[in-house]
Amino acid sequence: MNRKRIAHTLAAVTTGLLFAATLFCRSASYISPGKGEFWALTAMLLPVALLLDVVLLVGWLARGRWRLAALPLTAIILCYSYLSALVQLPEWGRTQTQPRLHDLRIMTLNAYGFLRLGDHFTTIPAIARVAEREKVDVLCLQEAFPSPVFPGDSITAWFAGNFPYFVRSDMIALGSRYPIANHHSVSFPGTLNDYLWADLVIGTDTVRLFTMHLRTTGFTELKHRFQEGTDHPGLLREVVSALGRNSRFRAQQVEEIRQVIDTTRYPVILTGDFNDPPGTYTYHRLKGSMTDSFRAAGHGCGSTYRRLGGWLRIDYIFHDKNFTTTRYDILPDDVSDHSAVIADLRFEQ
């Protein structure tokens, strides 16, 4: 067997193994990290596997090897739901100025402690102006930390002009133009993470809206340590361990929130910073049978986090079958290290 034949055989075997690896990574995203951090780390490799599938697909097509090209193509097609949660093609012919009917316009933003523009006195007015410009009905803020010179009551007072109904926990705030009949917040022990739900009275309907901030990946901090040239032979091992450990914490938080959602008798909307991209257990478990507003009405790249190259999508708006998404936008305003996300929802008749 000549070298050319050997190389072809190895490439074909690699294609088959990559096909299997892609499907395995896809399946791992449905398994709770609580059953082992291995599953979370495996699911994180899905974008790498798909990128390699694209490379092999192009290579086999260029060589006219249609049967071998079918394997990476099939892998990509089977991962369509994952890819469509990252990128959506524009709706050709749709004009962005075209009025769209909606019953509820929601904006969610991780506010980064109101420090993006320097301090609370600068950043909070900037966020409020964005919400006013967009005519937002409900504003959900995570990492809405008060400060000694700008306490929680001051945060509430600043947004009161646009949102007469305003509730908050230590780290999350929710402002609404609609009355809030009831609300409850939960802080996860030993963390800076929490979630809040509020029952909004909209006409004759009551809607339960959740907003949450789940456990961080910790990747940004570890990245800084790499950039600083930390001389630590076990740093890579520490990175992997931190990613897996934080995924396990998020899975526990997700299960608690999911139990509340499943026992809610009202129509449900979920918003917030999940700190996990699509293709992860967090995404699948929280979404369940609900609609991802980006997949329903978004366009272009869905990334919402400005750091780490600006390619991560970790902020979401989901809703159940009682709504239809008529608009989804990721705003360009630089008021946080996250982008603000807006969705227009219409009640189903």
TIMI-744355 format. One line per 10 residues: number of its first residue (from 1); for each residue x, y, z of N, C-alpha, C. Coordinates in steps of 0.2 Angstrom, whole numbers, plus 5000, padded with zeros to 4 digits. Example, Ala and Ser with C-alpha at 12.3 -4.5 7.8 and 13.67 -1.06 7.14 Angstrom:
BEGIN
1) 5066:4972:5039:5062:4978:5039:5066:4984:5039 | 5064:4989:5035:5068:4995:5036:5064:5000:5039
END
This chain:
BEGIN
1) 5004:4994:5000:5000:5000:5000:5004:5006:5000 | 5004:5011:4995:5008:5017:4994:5006:5022:5000 | 5010:5027:5000:5009:5032:5005:5002:5036:5004 | 5001:5037:4998:4995:5041:4996:4989:5037:4998 | 4989:5030:4997:4983:5026:4999:4982:5026:5007 | 4988:5026:5010:4988:5026:5018:4985:5032:5020 | 4987:5038:5017:4985:5044:5019:4977:5045:5018 | 4975:5042:5013:4968:5042:5011:4964:5038:5016 | 4967:5032:5018:4963:5028:5023:4963:5031:5030 | 4969:5034:5032:4969:5038:5038:4964:5044:5039
11) 4963:5047:5033:4959:5053:5033:4951:5050:5033 | 4950:5045:5030:4943:5042:5030:4942:5040:5037 | 4946:5036:5040:4945:5034:5047:4944:5040:5052 | 4948:5045:5051:4947:5051:5055:4941:5054:5054 | 4938:5054:5048:4932:5057:5047:4926:5053:5050 | 4927:5047:5050:4922:5043:5054:4922:5044:5061 | 4928:5044:5064:4929:5045:5071:4926:5052:5073 | 4928:5057:5069:4925:5064:5071:4918:5064:5070 | 4915:5060:5066:4907:5060:5065:4905:5057:5072 | 4908:5052:5074:4905:5049:5081:4907:5054:5087
21) 4912:5057:5086:4914:5062:5092:4909:5068:5092 | 4907:5070:5086:4902:5076:5086:4896:5074:5089 | 4893:5068:5087:4887:5066:5090:4887:5064:5097 | 4893:5062:5100:4894:5061:5107:4894:5067:5111 | 4898:5072:5108:4898:5079:5111:4890:5082:5111 | 4887:5081:5106:4880:5083:5106:4876:5080:5111 | 4876:5073:5112:4872:5070:5117:4874:5072:5124 | 4881:5073:5125:4883:5075:5132:4880:5081:5134 | 4878:5086:5130:4875:5092:5132:4868:5091:5135 | 4865:5085:5135:4859:5083:5138:4859:5080:5144
31) 4865:5078:5146:4867:5075:5152:4869:5080:5158 | 4866:5079:5164:4868:5084:5169:4875:5083:5171 | 4879:5089:5172:4885:5089:5175:4885:5086:5182 | 4880:5086:5185:4879:5083:5192:4881:5075:5192 | 4880:5072:5186:4882:5065:5185:4889:5064:5183 | 4893:5070:5183:4900:5070:5182:4902:5076:5177 | 4908:5079:5179:4910:5085:5176:4912:5083:5169 | 4914:5077:5168:4916:5074:5161:4911:5077:5156 | 4904:5076:5157:4899:5077:5152:4899:5085:5150 | 4900:5089:5155:4900:5096:5154:4906:5098:5149
41) 4912:5095:5151:4918:5097:5147:4917:5094:5140 | 4914:5088:5140:4913:5085:5133:4909:5089:5129 | 4903:5092:5132:4898:5096:5128:4902:5103:5126 | 4907:5105:5129:4910:5111:5127:4914:5110:5121 | 4916:5104:5119:4920:5103:5113:4916:5102:5107 | 4909:5103:5108:4905:5103:5102:4907:5108:5096 | 4908:5114:5098:4910:5119:5093:4916:5117:5089 | 4921:5114:5093:4927:5112:5090:4926:5106:5085 | 4922:5102:5087:4921:5096:5083:4917:5098:5076 | 4913:5103:5077:4909:5105:5071:4914:5109:5067
51) 4918:5113:5069:4923:5117:5065:4927:5112:5061 | 4929:5106:5064:4933:5101:5061:4929:5098:5056 | 4922:5097:5057:4918:5094:5052:4918:5098:5046 | 4917:5105:5047:4917:5109:5041:4923:5109:5037 | 4929:5109:5040:4936:5108:5037:4936:5102:5033 | 4934:5096:5036:4934:5090:5032:4928:5090:5026 | 4923:5093:5027:4918:5093:5022:4920:5097:5016 | 4923:5103:5017:4926:5106:5012:4932:5102:5008 | 4936:5099:5012:4941:5095:5009:4939:5089:5005 | 4934:5086:5007:4931:5080:5003:4928:5082:4997
61) 4924:5088:4998:4920:5091:4992:4925:5093:4987 | 4931:5096:4989:4936:5099:4984:4939:5093:4980 | 4939:5087:4984:4942:5081:4980:4937:5077:4977 | 4931:5079:4977:4926:5075:4974:4924:5068:4977 | 4925:5068:4984:4924:5062:4988:4917:5063:4991 | 4912:5062:4987:4905:5063:4989:4903:5059:4995 | 4904:5053:4995:4902:5048:5000:4905:5050:5007 | 4912:5052:5007:4915:5053:5013:4913:5060:5015 | 4911:5065:5011:4909:5071:5013:4902:5071:5016 | 4898:5065:5015:4892:5065:5018:4892:5064:5025
71) 4898:5061:5028:4898:5061:5035:4898:5067:5039 | 4903:5072:5037:4903:5078:5041:4897:5082:5039 | 4894:5082:5033:4888:5085:5032:4882:5083:5036 | 4882:5076:5037:4876:5074:5041:4877:5076:5048 | 4884:5076:5051:4885:5078:5058:4883:5086:5059 | 4884:5090:5054:4882:5097:5054:4875:5098:5054 | 4871:5094:5050:4864:5094:5049:4861:5092:5056 | 4863:5087:5059:4861:5084:5065:4862:5089:5071 | 4866:5094:5070:4868:5099:5075:4864:5105:5073 | 4860:5105:5069:4856:5111:5067:4853:5115:5072
81) 4850:5112:5077:4847:5116:5083:4852:5120:5087 | 4858:5117:5087:4863:5120:5091:4866:5126:5087 | 4867:5125:5080:4870:5131:5076:4864:5136:5075 | 4858:5135:5075:4853:5140:5074:4852:5144:5081 | 4855:5141:5086:4854:5145:5092:4860:5150:5093 | 4865:5149:5088:4871:5154:5088:4870:5159:5082 | 4868:5157:5077:4867:5161:5071:4861:5160:5067 | 4858:5166:5065:4851:5166:5062:4852:5170:5055 | 4850:5167:5050:4850:5171:5044:4845:5177:5044 | 4846:5182:5041:4841:5188:5041:4835:5186:5037
91) 4829:5189:5039:4823:5188:5035:4823:5192:5029 | 4825:5190:5023:4825:5194:5017:4819:5198:5016 | 4820:5204:5015:4814:5208:5013:4811:5212:5019 | 4813:5210:5025:4810:5213:5031:4814:5219:5032 | 4810:5225:5033:4813:5231:5035:4813:5232:5043 | 4819:5234:5045:4819:5235:5053:4815:5241:5055 | 4812:5245:5051:4808:5250:5053:4800:5248:5053 | 4799:5243:5050:4792:5240:5050:4789:5239:5057 | 4783:5242:5058:4780:5241:5065:4778:5234:5066 | 4779:5232:5072:4778:5225:5073:4773:5225:5080
101) 4768:5221:5079:4763:5221:5085:4766:5217:5091 | 4765:5220:5097:4768:5216:5102:4763:5218:5108 | 4763:5213:5113:4760:5215:5119:4765:5216:5125 | 4771:5214:5124:4776:5215:5130:4783:5215:5127 | 4786:5221:5128:4793:5222:5126:4797:5221:5132 | 4802:5216:5131:4806:5214:5137:4814:5216:5135 | 4817:5219:5140:4824:5220:5139:4828:5217:5145 | 4833:5213:5144:4837:5210:5149:4844:5212:5148 | 4848:5213:5154:4855:5215:5153:4858:5213:5160 | 4864:5210:5159:4869:5210:5165:4872:5216:5165
111) 4871:5220:5171:4873:5227:5171:4880:5228:5174 | 4884:5223:5175:4891:5223:5177:4892:5228:5183 | 4887:5227:5188:4888:5231:5193:4887:5239:5192 | 4884:5241:5186:4884:5248:5184:4891:5251:5184 | 4896:5248:5182:4902:5251:5182:4906:5252:5175 | 4902:5250:5170:4905:5250:5163:4907:5257:5161 | 4903:5262:5163:4905:5269:5161:4909:5273:5166 | 4911:5269:5172:4915:5272:5177:4912:5271:5184 | 4905:5273:5185:4902:5272:5191:4894:5272:5190 | 4891:5271:5196:4883:5271:5195:4880:5277:5193
121) 4883:5283:5194:4880:5290:5192:4881:5291:5185 | 4885:5287:5181:4886:5288:5174:4882:5282:5171 | 4883:5276:5173:4881:5270:5170:4873:5269:5170 | 4870:5270:5176:4863:5269:5177:4859:5274:5173 | 4861:5280:5172:4857:5285:5168:4857:5282:5160 | 4863:5280:5159:4864:5277:5152:4860:5271:5150 | 4859:5267:5155:4855:5261:5154:4848:5263:5154 | 4846:5268:5158:4839:5270:5158:4837:5274:5152 | 4842:5277:5149:4840:5280:5142:4839:5275:5137 | 4843:5270:5137:4842:5264:5132:4835:5261:5133
131) 4833:5260:5139:4827:5257:5140:4821:5262:5138 | 4822:5268:5139:4817:5273:5137:4817:5274:5130 | 4822:5274:5126:4823:5274:5119:4819:5269:5116 | 4820:5263:5119:4817:5257:5116:4810:5255:5118 | 4807:5260:5122:4800:5259:5124:4799:5252:5128 | 4804:5251:5132:4803:5244:5135:4798:5244:5140 | 4794:5238:5141:4789:5237:5146:4791:5234:5152 | 4796:5230:5151:4799:5226:5157:4806:5226:5156 | 4810:5228:5161:4817:5229:5162:4820:5224:5167 | 4824:5219:5165:4827:5214:5169:4835:5215:5169
141) 4837:5216:5175:4844:5218:5176:4847:5213:5181 | 4853:5210:5179:4857:5206:5183:4863:5210:5185 | 4867:5207:5191:4872:5211:5193:4871:5218:5194 | 4865:5220:5197:4862:5226:5198:4864:5228:5205 | 4871:5228:5207:4874:5229:5213:4873:5237:5215 | 4870:5238:5222:4871:5245:5224:4878:5246:5227 | 4879:5252:5229:4885:5254:5231:4884:5259:5238 | 4889:5260:5242:4888:5264:5247:4886:5271:5246 | 4888:5274:5240:4885:5280:5238:4879:5280:5233 | 4877:5274:5231:4871:5273:5227:4868:5267:5229
151) 4864:5268:5235:4861:5262:5238:4855:5259:5234 | 4852:5254:5236:4847:5251:5232:4841:5255:5231 | 4839:5259:5236:4833:5264:5235:4834:5269:5230 | 4841:5271:5229:4842:5276:5224:4842:5273:5217 | 4844:5266:5216:4843:5263:5210:4835:5262:5208 | 4831:5261:5213:4824:5260:5212:4821:5267:5210 | 4823:5272:5213:4821:5279:5212:4823:5281:5205 | 4829:5280:5203:4831:5282:5196:4827:5279:5190 | 4825:5273:5191:4821:5269:5186:4813:5270:5187 | 4811:5273:5192:4804:5274:5194:4800:5278:5188
161) 4803:5283:5185:4800:5287:5180:4797:5282:5174 | 4801:5277:5172:4799:5273:5167:4796:5267:5169 | 4797:5265:5175:4795:5258:5178:4792:5259:5185 | 4785:5261:5185:4782:5263:5191:4782:5257:5196 | 4783:5251:5193:4783:5245:5198:4790:5242:5197 | 4793:5242:5203:4801:5240:5203:4802:5236:5209 | 4805:5230:5208:4807:5225:5213:4814:5223:5212 | 4817:5221:5218:4824:5220:5217:4826:5215:5223 | 4832:5211:5222:4835:5208:5227:4842:5211:5228 | 4846:5208:5231:4853:5211:5232:4857:5212:5225
171) 4855:5208:5221:4859:5208:5214:4855:5208:5208 | 4848:5207:5208:4844:5207:5203:4839:5213:5204 | 4837:5216:5198:4831:5221:5198:4827:5220:5192 | 4820:5221:5194:4815:5220:5188:4811:5226:5189 | 4810:5230:5183:4806:5236:5183:4800:5234:5178 | 4794:5237:5179:4789:5235:5175:4784:5241:5174 | 4781:5242:5168:4776:5246:5167:4769:5244:5170 | 4769:5237:5170:4763:5233:5172:4763:5232:5180 | 4757:5232:5183:4757:5230:5190:4761:5223:5192 | 4764:5223:5197:4767:5217:5200:4763:5214:5205
181) 4759:5209:5204:4755:5206:5209:4759:5202:5215 | 4764:5199:5213:4768:5195:5218:4775:5194:5215 | 4780:5194:5220:4787:5192:5218:4790:5189:5223 | 4796:5185:5221:4800:5182:5226:4807:5181:5223 | 4812:5182:5227:4819:5181:5225:4822:5176:5229 | 4827:5172:5226:4831:5167:5230:4838:5168:5228 | 4842:5168:5234:4849:5168:5233:4852:5161:5234 | 4857:5159:5230:4860:5153:5230:4865:5153:5236 | 4865:5149:5241:4870:5149:5246:4877:5149:5244 | 4881:5153:5247:4888:5153:5245:4890:5156:5239
191) 4886:5159:5235:4887:5162:5229:4885:5169:5228 | 4887:5172:5223:4884:5179:5221:4878:5178:5216 | 4875:5172:5216:4870:5171:5210:4863:5171:5214 | 4858:5173:5210:4851:5172:5212:4846:5173:5206 | 4840:5172:5208:4835:5173:5203:4829:5176:5206 | 4825:5179:5202:4819:5183:5205:4813:5181:5200 | 4807:5180:5203:4801:5179:5198:4796:5185:5200 | 4792:5187:5196:4787:5192:5197:4781:5190:5193 | 4775:5191:5196:4769:5190:5192:4766:5197:5190 | 4767:5198:5183:4765:5204:5180:4757:5203:5178
201) 4753:5208:5180:4746:5209:5178:4746:5213:5172 | 4744:5209:5166:4744:5213:5160:4737:5212:5157 | 4733:5217:5158:4725:5217:5156:4722:5212:5161 | 4719:5207:5158:4716:5201:5162:4720:5195:5163 | 4727:5196:5160:4731:5190:5161:4736:5191:5166 | 4739:5186:5169:4745:5186:5174:4750:5182:5171 | 4756:5185:5170:4762:5182:5168:4767:5181:5173 | 4770:5175:5174:4776:5175:5178:4783:5175:5174 | 4786:5180:5176:4793:5182:5173:4798:5180:5177 | 4803:5176:5175:4809:5174:5179:4815:5178:5176
211) 4819:5181:5180:4826:5183:5178:4831:5181:5183 | 4837:5179:5180:4842:5175:5184:4849:5177:5182 | 4853:5175:5187:4860:5176:5185:4863:5170:5188 | 4866:5165:5184:4868:5159:5186:4876:5159:5187 | 4878:5154:5190:4885:5153:5192:4890:5154:5186 | 4895:5159:5187:4899:5160:5181:4904:5154:5179 | 4906:5155:5173:4911:5149:5171:4918:5150:5175 | 4920:5157:5176:4926:5158:5179:4932:5158:5174 | 4930:5158:5168:4934:5158:5162:4938:5164:5162 | 4935:5170:5163:4938:5177:5162:4944:5177:5167
221) 4942:5176:5173:4948:5176:5178:4954:5172:5176 | 4952:5166:5174:4958:5161:5172:4962:5164:5166 | 4958:5167:5161:4961:5170:5156:4966:5175:5158 | 4964:5180:5162:4968:5185:5165:4975:5182:5168 | 4974:5176:5171:4980:5173:5174:4985:5171:5169 | 4982:5168:5163:4986:5166:5157:4990:5172:5154 | 4986:5177:5153:4989:5183:5150:4994:5187:5155 | 4994:5186:5161:4999:5189:5166:5005:5184:5166 | 5005:5179:5163:5010:5174:5162:5012:5170:5169 | 5006:5169:5172:5007:5165:5179:5011:5159:5178
231) 5016:5158:5181:5020:5152:5181:5017:5146:5185 | 5013:5142:5183:5009:5137:5187:5009:5131:5182 | 5013:5126:5183:5012:5120:5179:5005:5117:5179 | 5001:5118:5184:4995:5115:5184:4989:5119:5182 | 4991:5125:5179:4986:5130:5178:4980:5127:5173 | 4983:5124:5168:4978:5121:5163:4973:5116:5166 | 4976:5112:5171:4972:5107:5174:4967:5111:5179 | 4969:5117:5182:4965:5121:5186:4959:5124:5182 | 4961:5126:5175:4956:5128:5171:4950:5123:5170 | 4952:5117:5168:4948:5112:5166:4943:5110:5173
241) 4947:5110:5178:4943:5108:5185:4938:5114:5186 | 4940:5120:5185:4935:5126:5187:4929:5126:5182 | 4930:5124:5176:4925:5124:5171:4920:5119:5173 | 4923:5113:5174:4918:5107:5176:4915:5108:5183 | 4918:5111:5188:4915:5112:5194:4910:5117:5194 | 4911:5123:5190:4906:5128:5189:4900:5126:5185 | 4901:5121:5181:4895:5118:5177:4891:5114:5181 | 4894:5111:5186:4890:5107:5191:4886:5111:5195 | 4889:5117:5198:4885:5122:5202:4879:5124:5198 | 4880:5126:5191:4875:5129:5187:4869:5123:5186
251) 4871:5117:5186:4866:5112:5185:4862:5112:5191 | 4865:5112:5197:4861:5112:5203:4856:5118:5203 | 4858:5124:5201:4854:5130:5201:4848:5129:5196 | 4850:5126:5190:4845:5125:5185:4839:5121:5188 | 4841:5115:5191:4836:5111:5193:4831:5114:5198 | 4834:5118:5203:4830:5122:5207:4825:5127:5204 | 4827:5130:5199:4823:5135:5195:4818:5131:5191 | 4820:5125:5188:4816:5121:5184:4810:5119:5188 | 4811:5117:5194:4805:5114:5198:4800:5120:5199 | 4802:5126:5200:4798:5132:5201:4794:5133:5195
261) 4797:5133:5189:4794:5134:5183:4789:5128:5181 | 4790:5122:5183:4786:5117:5182:4780:5117:5186 | 4780:5120:5192:4774:5121:5196:4770:5127:5195 | 4772:5131:5190:4769:5138:5189:4763:5137:5185 | 4757:5140:5187:4751:5139:5183:4750:5145:5178 | 4754:5150:5178:4754:5156:5174:4758:5155:5168 | 4757:5158:5162:4762:5158:5157:4768:5161:5159 | 4774:5158:5156:4780:5159:5159:4785:5162:5154 | 4789:5167:5156:4795:5170:5152:4801:5169:5156 | 4806:5167:5153:4813:5167:5157:4818:5171:5153
271) 4821:5175:5158:4826:5180:5155:4833:5179:5159 | 4838:5182:5157:4844:5182:5161:4851:5180:5158 | 4856:5180:5163:4862:5178:5161:4863:5171:5164 | 4863:5166:5159:4864:5159:5161:4871:5157:5162 | 4876:5161:5159:4883:5160:5160:4884:5153:5156 | 4880:5151:5151:4882:5145:5147:4879:5146:5140 | 4883:5144:5135:4881:5145:5129:4876:5139:5126 | 4873:5140:5121:4869:5135:5118:4873:5128:5117 | 4870:5123:5117:4873:5116:5117:4876:5114:5124 | 4873:5117:5129:4875:5115:5136:4869:5112:5140
281) 4870:5109:5145:4864:5106:5149:4860:5112:5152 | 4863:5117:5154:4860:5123:5156:4855:5126:5151 | 4857:5126:5145:4852:5129:5140:4847:5124:5139 | 4848:5118:5138:4843:5113:5136:4838:5112:5142 | 4840:5112:5148:4836:5110:5154:4831:5116:5155 | 4834:5122:5155:4830:5128:5156:4825:5129:5150 | 4827:5128:5144:4823:5129:5138:4817:5124:5138 | 4819:5118:5139:4814:5113:5139:4810:5113:5132 | 4803:5114:5133:4799:5114:5127:4798:5122:5125 | 4801:5126:5128:4799:5133:5127:4803:5136:5121
291) 4801:5142:5119:4804:5145:5113:4810:5149:5115 | 4815:5149:5111:4821:5153:5111:4820:5159:5107 | 4819:5165:5110:4817:5171:5105:4822:5172:5100 | 4828:5171:5101:4833:5172:5096:4832:5168:5090 | 4830:5162:5091:4829:5157:5086:4823:5158:5082 | 4818:5162:5086:4811:5163:5083:4811:5169:5078 | 4815:5174:5080:4815:5181:5077:4822:5184:5076 | 4827:5181:5079:4834:5185:5078:4837:5184:5071 | 4842:5188:5070:4846:5188:5064:4853:5189:5065 | 4857:5186:5061:4865:5187:5062:4867:5183:5068
301) 4873:5185:5071:4876:5182:5076:4873:5183:5083 | 4872:5178:5087:4868:5179:5093:4872:5181:5099 | 4879:5182:5098:4883:5183:5104:4881:5189:5108 | 4881:5188:5115:4879:5194:5119:4884:5196:5124 | 4890:5193:5124:4896:5194:5129:4901:5197:5125 | 4903:5203:5128:4908:5207:5124:4915:5205:5125 | 4917:5201:5130:4924:5199:5131:4925:5192:5128 | 4931:5190:5129:4933:5183:5126:4932:5183:5119 | 4933:5188:5115:4932:5188:5108:4926:5190:5106 | 4921:5191:5110:4914:5193:5108:4910:5188:5104
311) 4911:5182:5106:4908:5176:5102:4903:5172:5106 | 4903:5174:5113:4898:5170:5117:4891:5172:5117 | 4887:5168:5117:4880:5169:5118:4878:5166:5125 | 4877:5170:5130:4875:5168:5137:4869:5171:5140 | 4866:5176:5136:4860:5180:5139:4854:5178:5134 | 4848:5177:5138:4843:5173:5134:4836:5176:5136 | 4831:5175:5132:4824:5176:5133:4820:5170:5130 | 4817:5167:5134:4813:5161:5133:4806:5162:5134 | 4801:5159:5131:4794:5159:5133:4791:5153:5131 | 4785:5152:5134:4781:5146:5133:4776:5147:5127
321) 4772:5142:5126:4768:5142:5120:4762:5148:5120 | 4762:5151:5126:4757:5156:5126:4759:5163:5123 | 4765:5163:5120:4767:5169:5117:4770:5167:5110 | 4771:5172:5106:4775:5172:5100:4780:5178:5100 | 4786:5176:5098:4791:5182:5097:4790:5185:5090 | 4789:5192:5091:4789:5196:5084:4795:5200:5083 | 4799:5201:5088:4805:5205:5087:4811:5202:5092 | 4817:5202:5089:4822:5200:5094:4828:5204:5091 | 4831:5208:5096:4837:5212:5094:4842:5212:5100 | 4849:5212:5098:4854:5213:5102:4857:5220:5101
331) 4856:5224:5106:4858:5231:5105:4865:5233:5105 | 4867:5238:5102:4875:5239:5101:4877:5244:5107 | 4873:5246:5111:4875:5251:5116:4880:5248:5121 | 4885:5251:5122:4891:5249:5126:4890:5252:5133 | 4885:5249:5137:4884:5251:5144:4885:5245:5149 | 4888:5240:5147:4890:5234:5151:4895:5230:5147 | 4898:5225:5150:4902:5220:5147:4897:5215:5143 | 4891:5215:5144:4886:5211:5141:4882:5216:5136 | 4879:5213:5131:4875:5217:5127:4867:5216:5129 | 4864:5222:5129:4857:5221:5131:4853:5217:5125
341) 4848:5213:5127:4844:5209:5123:4837:5211:5124 | 4833:5212:5118:4826:5214:5118:4822:5209:5114 | 4816:5208:5116:4812:5204:5113:4805:5207:5113 | 4801:5207:5108:4794:5208:5108:4790:5202:5108 | 4785:5201:5113:4781:5195:5113:4774:5197:5112 | 4770:5193:5109:4763:5194:5108:4759:5188:5110 | 4754:5189:5114:4750:5184:5117:4747:5180:5111 | 4747:5174:5112:4743:5169:5107:4736:5170:5109 | 4731:5170:5104:4724:5171:5105:4721:5164:5106
END
